[in-house]
Amino acid sequence: MKAIKYTNSGIFNIGVGKSVTLISLIKKIERLSGKIIPCEIKEYRDFEVKDFHINVNKARRKLGFNTSINIEDGLQRFVNIYK
């Protein structure tokens, strides 16, 4: 992986470059795994982050990173590892 060989220090965000809600992520994992993930939805607290988006531009620019696996395929691989 290019990030391991990168000689300058730095932190890189790696992702698909678009937002996904936590509940939609849970639902996708449930569908792919065939298992129910117990969760309790509560009201947001003032200090919690409600929306978060990973910017992968630095990884693209410095490492030539490009998303090659979509969220569904990545989650399916994740589920297969833990079956």
Sequence and secondary structure as in RCSB ss.txt:
>XXXX:A:sequence
MKAIKYTNSGIFNIGVGKSVTLISLIKKIERLSGKIIPCEIKEYRDFEVKDFHINVNKARRKLGFNTSINIEDGL
QRFVNIYK
>XXXX:A:secstr
 HHHH  S      S SS   HHHHHHHHHHHHT           TTS S      HHHHHHH     S HHHHH
HHHHHHT 
